[in-house]
Amino acid sequence: MRLPRQLHPGAWWLWALGLAAAASRTTNPLLLIMMIAAAALVVVYRRGDAPWALAFRMYLVLGAFIVVMRVAFRVVFGGGEGDHVLFALPQIPLPAWAAGIRLFGPVAAEQLLGGLYDGLRLATMLVCLGAANALANPKRMLKALPAALHEVGVAVIVALSVAPQLTESVVRVRRARLLRGGAQRGMRALRAIVIPVLEDALDRSLLLAAAMDSRGYGRTGGVPRRIRLVTGLLVITGLLGVCSGVYGLLDAGAPPYLGLPMLLTGLAVATGGFLLGGRGVRTTVYRPDRWRTAEVLVAAAGIGTGALLYLTARYGATSLNPSLSPLRWPVLAPLPVTAVVVAALPAWAAPPPPLKPVEAAA
């Protein structure tokens, strides 16, 4: 039996990003639902009892809200482009300057399914990132960042911790209300919950600001102004090159030099800027996280899932994007199903999370 331990947060994020990239390649609702189920399975088996591990349910609710709103937009802004009209709503006439926009009117099955597929794809990507946020320790992720990204990483980690901390505050406030005999539910209990949660969030913000100020956050020390300007110029230029390279890879009609060469050049320039900026930042790490076999397997599962869906999109895209005109039932091909199975492997490949203190004492 493997000893419980926390997996390297970078492995969880690589797994989640690979799964999200795979979800962006398909609109097949069957595959997307399977990806959500795979992410939920991994979270259920490998999440701990930390505050950020409680936020996965919120991402599921937010994903469902995105799907509903996407379908509702198709109904409100005209969903009658199709042969199978389900029902008709009274159409609101608009002035001439709003030509091309329609409010209500006939609603076709093709448009509703198109909104459902697009919303489900976006919701799946959100759930995948929420799974990484529930599994990866954001504080340990900050330890793994290079010195040049330390200050930016602090801001990102704080931003990623907002949703888990709010979820923890809501759970704590609800538990306190139940212990005090609070019987109100629904909208009546909203005021009694929102105000303590906002007050707790403000207190946490003040404590975080005091802690960051006491540790010298944002102080550049004796770095010359010329070095800071050169570093910023290199990083911004490199990131612009990376964006152009990614655009060139995604656009089939882009010039050849705008694809992989621009991406590699941008990465090289940005890396040079990070290395130059890291020379002026001195950080120490206590017991840094190491990459072991489990980390490699988890990261490989996510990257493998994205690679398999990429191959499917290149050589068999018919199973990834169900036809809406004419309407056809979504089908499952062996290669995408295998990719989803690979995405679920971290539920067993990753070590179990650390035990709770009470269980460890027992």
C-alpha positions in Angstrom: 0.0 0.0 0.0 1.2 3.5 -0.9 1.7 6.0 1.9 -0.7 9.0 1.7 0.9 12.2 0.5 0.1 15.3 -1.5 0.8 15.1 -5.2 2.8 17.8 -6.9 0.3 20.5 -7.8 1.9 20.9 -11.2 0.9 17.4 -12.1 -2.7 18.0 -11.3 -2.7 21.2 -13.4 -1.1 19.4 -16.4 -3.7 16.7 -16.1 -6.5 19.2 -15.9 -5.2 21.4 -18.8 -4.8 18.3 -21.0 -8.4 17.3 -20.2 -9.6 20.8 -20.9 -7.8 20.9 -24.2 -9.4 17.6 -25.1 -12.8 19.0 -24.2 -12.2 22.1 -26.5 -11.8 19.7 -29.5 -15.3 18.2 -29.4 -18.9 19.1 -29.1 -20.1 15.5 -28.7 -22.3 15.6 -25.6 -21.6 12.0 -24.8 -17.9 12.5 -24.7 -18.2 15.7 -22.7 -20.4 14.1 -20.1 -17.9 11.3 -19.9 -15.1 13.8 -19.3 -17.0 15.5 -16.6 -17.6 12.1 -15.0 -13.9 11.2 -15.2 -12.9 14.5 -13.6 -15.5 14.0 -10.8 -14.3 10.4 -10.3 -10.7 11.6 -9.8 -11.8 14.4 -7.4 -13.9 12.1 -5.3 -11.1 9.5 -5.0 -8.1 11.9 -4.6 -9.2 15.1 -2.9 -8.4 15.9 0.7 -10.2 17.8 3.4 -8.6 21.2 2.7 -10.8 24.3 2.0 -10.1 24.3 -1.7 -11.2 20.7 -2.0 -14.8 21.7 -1.1 -15.2 24.0 -4.1 -15.7 21.3 -6.8 -19.4 21.2 -6.3 -19.6 25.0 -7.0 -17.9 24.5 -10.3 -20.4 21.8 -11.2 -23.3 24.2 -10.4 -21.6 27.0 -12.4 -21.2 24.6 -15.3 -24.9 23.7 -15.3 -25.7 27.4 -15.1 -23.5 28.1 -18.2 -25.4 25.3 -20.2 -28.8 26.7 -19.2 -27.8 30.3 -20.1 -26.4 29.2 -23.4 -29.6 27.5 -24.4 -31.7 30.4 -23.1 -29.7 32.8 -25.3 -30.6 30.7 -28.3 -34.2 31.0 -27.4 -34.2 34.7 -26.7 -32.0 35.8 -29.7 -33.7 33.6 -32.2 -33.4 29.9 -32.5 -35.5 29.2 -35.6 -32.7 28.4 -38.1 -33.5 24.7 -38.7 -36.0 22.3 -40.2 -37.4 21.0 -37.0 -39.3 23.8 -35.3 -40.3 22.8 -31.8 -42.4 25.8 -30.8 -43.0 29.4 -31.7 -42.8 32.5 -29.5 -44.1 35.9 -30.2 -41.4 37.8 -32.1 -40.5 41.3 -30.9 -39.9 43.7 -33.8 -36.7 45.7 -33.7 -35.6 49.0 -35.5 -33.7 49.0 -38.7 -30.3 49.6 -37.1 -30.7 46.3 -35.3 -31.0 44.3 -38.5 -29.8 40.7 -38.1 -30.9 40.5 -34.5 -34.1 38.7 -33.6 -35.9 38.5 -30.3 -37.8 35.3 -29.7 -39.8 33.8 -32.7 -39.8 30.2 -33.8 -37.4 27.9 -32.0 -35.8 25.0 -33.8 -34.2 21.8 -32.4 -31.0 22.4 -34.4 -30.3 25.7 -32.7 -31.2 24.5 -29.2 -28.9 21.5 -29.6 -26.1 23.8 -31.0 -26.4 25.9 -27.8 -26.5 22.8 -25.7 -23.3 21.4 -27.3 -21.4 24.7 -27.0 -22.5 25.3 -23.4 -21.6 21.8 -22.4 -18.2 22.1 -24.0 -17.5 25.4 -22.0 -18.9 23.8 -18.9 -16.6 20.8 -19.2 -13.6 23.0 -19.6 -14.6 24.9 -16.5 -15.2 21.7 -14.5 -11.7 20.4 -15.5 -10.1 23.5 -14.2 -12.2 23.3 -11.1 -11.0 19.8 -10.6 -7.4 21.0 -10.6 -8.3 23.7 -8.2 -9.9 21.2 -5.8 -7.0 18.7 -6.0 -3.9 20.9 -6.2 -2.6 22.8 -3.2 -2.2 26.4 -4.3 0.3 27.2 -1.6 2.5 24.3 -2.7 2.1 25.5 -6.3 3.6 28.8 -5.3 6.7 27.0 -4.1 7.2 25.3 -7.5 7.2 28.5 -9.5 10.5 30.0 -10.7 11.8 33.1 -8.9 11.0 35.4 -11.8 7.3 34.4 -11.5 7.1 34.7 -7.7 5.2 37.9 -7.5 2.9 37.1 -10.4 2.4 33.7 -8.9 1.3 35.1 -5.6 -1.4 37.2 -7.3 -2.6 34.1 -9.3 -2.6 31.9 -6.2 -4.6 34.4 -4.3 -7.1 34.7 -7.2 -7.4 30.9 -7.4 -8.0 30.7 -3.7 -11.0 33.1 -3.7 -13.6 30.5 -4.7 -12.5 27.8 -2.2 -12.2 30.3 0.6 -15.7 31.6 -0.1 -17.0 28.0 -0.1 -15.4 27.3 3.2 -16.9 30.5 4.7 -20.4 29.5 3.5 -20.0 26.1 5.0 -18.8 27.5 8.3 -21.5 30.1 8.5 -24.3 27.6 7.7 -22.9 25.2 10.3 -22.9 28.0 12.9 -26.5 28.9 12.1 -27.6 25.3 12.5 -25.9 25.1 15.9 -27.7 28.2 17.0 -31.1 26.8 15.9 -31.5 28.8 12.6 -34.4 27.2 10.8 -34.7 29.7 7.9 -34.1 28.3 4.4 -34.0 29.6 0.8 -34.0 33.4 0.2 -34.9 34.1 3.8 -31.5 32.7 4.9 -29.6 34.6 2.3 -29.1 37.8 4.3 -28.0 35.8 7.4 -25.4 34.0 5.3 -24.1 36.7 2.9 -23.2 39.3 5.5 -21.0 37.0 7.7 -19.4 35.6 4.5 -18.5 39.0 3.2 -17.2 40.1 6.6 -15.1 36.9 6.8 -13.7 37.6 3.3 -12.8 41.2 4.3 -11.0 39.9 7.4 -9.1 37.4 5.3 -8.1 40.1 2.9 -6.7 42.3 5.6 -4.8 39.4 7.2 -3.4 38.5 3.8 -2.4 42.1 3.1 -0.6 42.4 6.4 1.2 39.0 5.9 2.4 40.0 2.4 3.6 43.4 3.6 5.5 41.9 6.5 7.2 39.5 4.1 8.3 42.2 1.8 6.0 41.4 -1.1 6.5 43.7 -4.1 9.9 45.1 -3.0 12.5 44.8 -5.8 15.5 45.5 -3.7 18.6 46.8 -5.5 17.6 45.7 -9.1 18.7 48.5 -11.5 16.0 50.2 -13.5 17.6 49.2 -16.8 17.4 45.5 -15.9 13.8 45.8 -15.0 12.9 47.5 -18.3 14.8 44.9 -20.3 13.2 42.1 -18.4 9.7 43.5 -19.0 10.4 44.1 -22.7 11.7 40.5 -23.2 8.7 38.9 -21.3 6.1 41.0 -23.1 7.7 40.4 -26.5 8.0 36.7 -25.8 4.4 36.4 -24.7 3.2 38.2 -27.8 5.3 35.8 -29.9 3.7 32.8 -28.1 0.2 34.2 -28.8 1.1 34.7 -32.5 2.5 31.2 -32.6 -0.6 29.6 -31.1 -2.8 31.5 -33.5 -0.7 30.3 -36.4 -1.0 26.7 -35.2 -4.8 26.9 -34.8 -5.4 28.7 -38.1 -4.9 26.5 -41.1 -4.6 29.5 -43.5 -1.9 31.3 -41.5 1.7 31.7 -43.0 4.1 28.9 -42.1 6.4 31.3 -40.1 3.5 32.3 -37.9 3.1 28.8 -36.4 5.7 26.7 -34.7 8.8 28.9 -35.5 7.0 31.9 -33.9 5.9 29.9 -30.9 9.5 28.6 -30.3 11.0 32.0 -30.7 8.5 33.5 -28.3 9.1 30.9 -25.8 12.9 31.4 -26.0 12.6 35.2 -25.6 10.1 34.9 -22.7 12.4 32.3 -21.0 15.3 34.7 -21.3 13.3 37.4 -19.7 12.2 35.1 -16.9 15.8 34.1 -16.2 17.1 37.7 -16.3 14.3 38.7 -13.9 14.9 35.8 -11.6 18.4 37.0 -10.9 17.0 40.0 -8.9 14.6 37.9 -6.8 15.8 35.8 -3.9 13.4 33.2 -2.6 13.9 30.2 -0.4 11.9 27.0 -0.5 11.6 24.6 2.5 11.3 21.0 1.5 10.5 21.5 -2.2 8.1 19.0 -3.9 9.7 16.4 -6.0 8.5 14.7 -9.2 8.1 11.0 -8.7 6.5 8.2 -10.6 2.9 9.2 -9.6 3.4 12.7 -10.8 4.7 11.6 -14.1 1.7 9.2 -14.6 -0.9 11.8 -13.7 0.6 14.4 -16.0 1.0 11.9 -18.8 -2.7 10.9 -18.4 -3.8 14.5 -19.0 -1.4 15.1 -21.9 -2.2 11.7 -23.4 -5.9 12.6 -23.3 -5.3 15.8 -25.2 -3.0 14.1 -27.7 -5.6 11.4 -28.4 -8.3 13.9 -29.0 -6.0 16.0 -31.2 -5.3 12.9 -33.4 -9.0 12.2 -33.5 -9.7 15.7 -34.6 -7.1 15.4 -37.4 -8.1 12.1 -38.8 -11.7 11.3 -37.6 -13.5 14.5 -36.6 -16.9 13.2 -37.6 -17.3 11.5 -34.2 -16.2 14.6 -32.3 -18.7 17.1 -33.8 -22.2 15.7 -34.3 -24.1 16.9 -37.3 -26.8 19.4 -36.8 -27.8 19.8 -40.4 -29.1 17.1 -40.9 -29.7 16.1 -37.3 -27.8 13.0 -36.3 -27.4 11.2 -33.0 -24.0 11.5 -31.5 -21.8 8.4 -31.8 -18.8 7.2 -29.8 -15.6 6.2 -31.5 -13.0 3.8 -29.8 -10.2 6.4 -29.8 -12.0 9.2 -28.0 -13.5 6.7 -25.4 -10.0 5.4 -24.8 -8.8 9.0 -24.2 -11.5 9.5 -21.6 -10.5 6.3 -19.9 -6.9 7.5 -19.8 -8.1 10.7 -18.2 -9.7 8.7 -15.3 -6.5 6.8 -14.5 -5.2 9.3 -11.9 -8.0 8.1 -9.6 -5.8 5.0 -9.0 -2.4 6.1 -10.3 -2.1 9.0 -7.8 -1.4 8.3 -4.1 -4.2 8.8 -1.6 -4.5 12.2 0.1 -3.1 12.6 3.6 -5.4 11.3 6.4 -7.2 13.6 8.7 -5.6 14.3 12.1 -8.4 12.4 13.9 -8.1 9.4 11.7 -4.3 9.4 11.9 -4.5 9.4 15.7 -7.0 6.6 15.7 
